[in-house]
């Protein structure tokens, strides 16, 4: 519950910071916004924020890695939905083998 409160407070403070001329040019602002939005399941907003952080600092690897990881997760979910449970079992349970 505490984590949700912190994330919620972070997301709602961003619009004020985006009005600040100095803060709105900070890649940290958009990176943190992206992380908070990801935890609130606003994936498009998170991707947009990570992209903005990367645009402001193209050398910042962590922002690019977050964006890439989120894209991968979303693609994995899409693929699972398309399979509709018809995929193969990824890991066998010890209970699948006779004693």
GROMACS elastic network, one bead per residue, 0.5 to 0.9 nm:
[ bonds ]
;  ai    aj funct       b0    kb
    1     4     6  0.52674   500
    1     5     6  0.64076   500
    1     6     6  0.88518   500
    2     5     6  0.50957   500
    2     6     6  0.62823   500
    2     7     6  0.86723   500
    3     6     6  0.51566   500
    3     7     6  0.61550   500
    3     8     6  0.84475   500
    4     7     6  0.51171   500
    4     8     6  0.58816   500
    4     9     6  0.84372   500
    4    39     6  0.82937   500
    4    40     6  0.84375   500
    5     8     6  0.50495   500
    5     9     6  0.60471   500
    5    10     6  0.85037   500
    6     9     6  0.51559   500
    6    10     6  0.61192   500
    6    11     6  0.87054   500
    6    36     6  0.88863   500
    7    11     6  0.61961   500
    7    12     6  0.86544   500
    7    35     6  0.85792   500
    7    36     6  0.53287   500
    7    37     6  0.81108   500
    7    39     6  0.74142   500
    7    40     6  0.78432   500
    8    11     6  0.52818   500
    8    12     6  0.62996   500
    8    13     6  0.87087   500
    8    36     6  0.74817   500
    8    37     6  0.88963   500
    8    40     6  0.79746   500
    9    12     6  0.52761   500
    9    13     6  0.62020   500
    9    14     6  0.88934   500
   10    13     6  0.52937   500
   10    14     6  0.65410   500
   10    32     6  0.80573   500
   10    33     6  0.73062   500
   10    36     6  0.67487   500
   11    14     6  0.55221   500
   11    15     6  0.80492   500
   11    32     6  0.86483   500
   11    33     6  0.61992   500
   11    34     6  0.89782   500
   11    36     6  0.60254   500
   11    37     6  0.68873   500
   11    40     6  0.89357   500
   12    15     6  0.66790   500
   12    16     6  0.81863   500
   13    16     6  0.56834   500
   13    17     6  0.66728   500
   13    18     6  0.89642   500
   14    17     6  0.50428   500
   14    18     6  0.60356   500
   14    19     6  0.87729   500
   14    29     6  0.75106   500
   14    30     6  0.85835   500
   14    33     6  0.68587   500
   15    18     6  0.50449   500
   15    19     6  0.65962   500
   16    19     6  0.54400   500
   16    20     6  0.70461   500
   17    20     6  0.52205   500
   17    21     6  0.84571   500
   17    22     6  0.87931   500
   17    23     6  0.58895   500
   17    24     6  0.65212   500
   17    29     6  0.78443   500
   18    21     6  0.74345   500
   18    22     6  0.87226   500
   18    23     6  0.63325   500
   18    25     6  0.83711   500
   18    29     6  0.80958   500
   19    22     6  0.87917   500
   19    23     6  0.77831   500
   19    24     6  0.66666   500
   20    23     6  0.52823   500
   20    24     6  0.59084   500
   20    25     6  0.87431   500
   21    24     6  0.56117   500
   21    25     6  0.69349   500
   22    25     6  0.56244   500
   22    26     6  0.69223   500
   23    26     6  0.51498   500
   23    27     6  0.85532   500
   23    28     6  0.86351   500
   23    29     6  0.68414   500
   24    27     6  0.80038   500
   24    29     6  0.69967   500
   24    30     6  0.81417   500
   25    28     6  0.88451   500
   25    29     6  0.80978   500
   25    30     6  0.89080   500
   25    53     6  0.88956   500
   25    56     6  0.68977   500
   26    29     6  0.55686   500
   26    30     6  0.72265   500
   26    31     6  0.89944   500
   26    53     6  0.75888   500
   26    56     6  0.70578   500
   26    57     6  0.85389   500
   27    30     6  0.53546   500
   27    31     6  0.60838   500
   27    32     6  0.85891   500
   27    49     6  0.89778   500
   27    50     6  0.85734   500
   27    52     6  0.71797   500
   27    54     6  0.70962   500
   27    55     6  0.80586   500
   27    56     6  0.55232   500
   27    57     6  0.62636   500
   27    60     6  0.86925   500
   27    63     6  0.85721   500
   28    32     6  0.59847   500
   28    33     6  0.83279   500
   28    53     6  0.68511   500
   28    63     6  0.89128   500
   29    32     6  0.53608   500
   29    33     6  0.60795   500
   29    34     6  0.85786   500
   29    49     6  0.86336   500
   29    53     6  0.76788   500
   30    34     6  0.59522   500
   30    35     6  0.85909   500
   30    46     6  0.86922   500
   30    48     6  0.86268   500
   30    50     6  0.62804   500
   30    51     6  0.83967   500
   30    52     6  0.63647   500
   30    53     6  0.51892   500
   30    54     6  0.89122   500
   31    34     6  0.50451   500
   31    35     6  0.63498   500
   31    36     6  0.87232   500
   31    46     6  0.84573   500
   31    49     6  0.62237   500
   31    50     6  0.54552   500
   31    51     6  0.86732   500
   31    52     6  0.80806   500
   31    53     6  0.55817   500
   31    54     6  0.84781   500
   31    62     6  0.88163   500
   31    63     6  0.61639   500
   31    66     6  0.86468   500
   32    35     6  0.51225   500
   32    36     6  0.62056   500
   32    37     6  0.85636   500
   32    49     6  0.83487   500
   32    50     6  0.86414   500
   33    36     6  0.51269   500
   33    37     6  0.60380   500
   33    38     6  0.84710   500
   33    45     6  0.85484   500
   33    46     6  0.70170   500
   33    49     6  0.63433   500
   33    50     6  0.81849   500
   34    37     6  0.51297   500
   34    38     6  0.60278   500
   34    39     6  0.87093   500
   34    42     6  0.88433   500
   34    43     6  0.84344   500
   34    45     6  0.68584   500
   34    47     6  0.66689   500
   34    48     6  0.75353   500
   34    50     6  0.55895   500
   34    51     6  0.89871   500
   34    53     6  0.87753   500
   34    63     6  0.89478   500
   34    66     6  0.86223   500
   34    67     6  0.86960   500
   35    38     6  0.51365   500
   35    39     6  0.64893   500
   35    40     6  0.88293   500
   35    46     6  0.65922   500
   35    49     6  0.85868   500
   35    50     6  0.83216   500
   35    66     6  0.81906   500
   36    39     6  0.52851   500
   36    40     6  0.64321   500
   36    41     6  0.88677   500
   36    42     6  0.87761   500
   36    46     6  0.76593   500
   37    41     6  0.62422   500
   37    42     6  0.51045   500
   37    43     6  0.67505   500
   37    44     6  0.86061   500
   37    45     6  0.63235   500
   37    46     6  0.51260   500
   37    47     6  0.88971   500
   37    49     6  0.86282   500
   38    41     6  0.50407   500
   38    42     6  0.55655   500
   38    43     6  0.54674   500
   38    44     6  0.85712   500
   38    45     6  0.78115   500
   38    46     6  0.53460   500
   38    47     6  0.83073   500
   38    70     6  0.82619   500
   39    42     6  0.75179   500
   39    43     6  0.86234   500
   39    46     6  0.89483   500
   40    43     6  0.81808   500
   41    44     6  0.87454   500
   41    45     6  0.89598   500
   41    46     6  0.84713   500
   42    45     6  0.54216   500
   42    46     6  0.61715   500
   42    47     6  0.87434   500
   43    47     6  0.60701   500
   43    48     6  0.85056   500
   43    70     6  0.78347   500
   43    74     6  0.84928   500
   44    47     6  0.51132   500
   44    48     6  0.61240   500
   44    49     6  0.85573   500
   45    48     6  0.50764   500
   45    49     6  0.61310   500
   45    50     6  0.86592   500
   46    49     6  0.50728   500
   46    50     6  0.61645   500
   46    51     6  0.84840   500
   46    67     6  0.80227   500
   46    70     6  0.85306   500
   47    50     6  0.51578   500
   47    51     6  0.60372   500
   47    52     6  0.85552   500
   47    66     6  0.86845   500
   47    67     6  0.59579   500
   47    70     6  0.75182   500
   47    71     6  0.80232   500
   48    51     6  0.50766   500
   48    52     6  0.61831   500
   48    53     6  0.86880   500
   48    67     6  0.88724   500
   49    52     6  0.50263   500
   49    53     6  0.61871   500
   49    54     6  0.86130   500
   49    67     6  0.88673   500
   50    53     6  0.50090   500
   50    54     6  0.61812   500
   50    55     6  0.85900   500
   50    63     6  0.57388   500
   50    64     6  0.69471   500
   50    66     6  0.71240   500
   50    67     6  0.56624   500
   51    54     6  0.50801   500
   51    55     6  0.61767   500
   51    56     6  0.87174   500
   51    63     6  0.78681   500
   51    64     6  0.76075   500
   51    67     6  0.71177   500
   52    56     6  0.62363   500
   52    57     6  0.86276   500
   53    56     6  0.52056   500
   53    57     6  0.62166   500
   53    58     6  0.79415   500
   53    60     6  0.82117   500
   53    63     6  0.64525   500
   53    64     6  0.83648   500
   54    57     6  0.50724   500
   54    59     6  0.75357   500
   54    60     6  0.66037   500
   54    61     6  0.82751   500
   54    63     6  0.60846   500
   54    64     6  0.62512   500
   55    58     6  0.55780   500
   56    60     6  0.89891   500
   57    60     6  0.56128   500
   57    63     6  0.88593   500
   58    61     6  0.78095   500
   58    63     6  0.89086   500
   58    64     6  0.83202   500
   59    64     6  0.88281   500
   60    63     6  0.59672   500
   60    64     6  0.69191   500
   61    64     6  0.52014   500
   61    65     6  0.60550   500
   61    66     6  0.86766   500
   62    66     6  0.61429   500
   62    67     6  0.86091   500
   63    66     6  0.51926   500
   63    67     6  0.63247   500
   63    68     6  0.86550   500
   64    67     6  0.51216   500
   64    68     6  0.60919   500
   64    69     6  0.85486   500
   65    68     6  0.50164   500
   65    69     6  0.59686   500
   65    70     6  0.84921   500
   66    69     6  0.51282   500
   66    70     6  0.61178   500
   66    71     6  0.85878   500
   67    70     6  0.52496   500
   67    71     6  0.62503   500
   67    72     6  0.86717   500
   68    71     6  0.51461   500
   68    72     6  0.61992   500
   68    73     6  0.87000   500
   69    72     6  0.50205   500
   69    73     6  0.61760   500
   69    74     6  0.86342   500
   70    73     6  0.50588   500
   70    74     6  0.61532   500
   70    75     6  0.85244   500
   71    74     6  0.51553   500
   71    75     6  0.60918   500
   71    76     6  0.85541   500
   72    75     6  0.50809   500
   72    76     6  0.60817   500
   72    77     6  0.86207   500
   73    76     6  0.50522   500
   73    77     6  0.62357   500
   73    78     6  0.86118   500
   74    77     6  0.51042   500
   74    78     6  0.61523   500
   74    79     6  0.86235   500
   75    79     6  0.61168   500
   75    80     6  0.85948   500
   76    79     6  0.51058   500
   76    80     6  0.61996   500
   76    81     6  0.86489   500
   77    80     6  0.51022   500
   77    81     6  0.61965   500
   77    82     6  0.86193   500
   78    81     6  0.51518   500
   78    82     6  0.62207   500
   78    83     6  0.87143   500
   79    82     6  0.50385   500
   79    83     6  0.62188   500
   79    84     6  0.86929   500
   80    83     6  0.50796   500
   80    84     6  0.62923   500
   80    85     6  0.69859   500
   80    86     6  0.87079   500
   80    87     6  0.77588   500
   81    84     6  0.50895   500
   81    85     6  0.75642   500
   82    85     6  0.83641   500
   82    86     6  0.89226   500
   83    86     6  0.52176   500
   83    87     6  0.59558   500
   84    87     6  0.77051   500
   85    88     6  0.83736   500
   87    90     6  0.85514   500
   89    92     6  0.67476   500
   92    95     6  0.81788   500
   92    96     6  0.66396   500
   92    97     6  0.87710   500
   93    96     6  0.53787   500
   93    97     6  0.79156   500
   94    97     6  0.61584   500
   94    98     6  0.89152   500
   95    98     6  0.73767   500
   95    99     6  0.86666   500
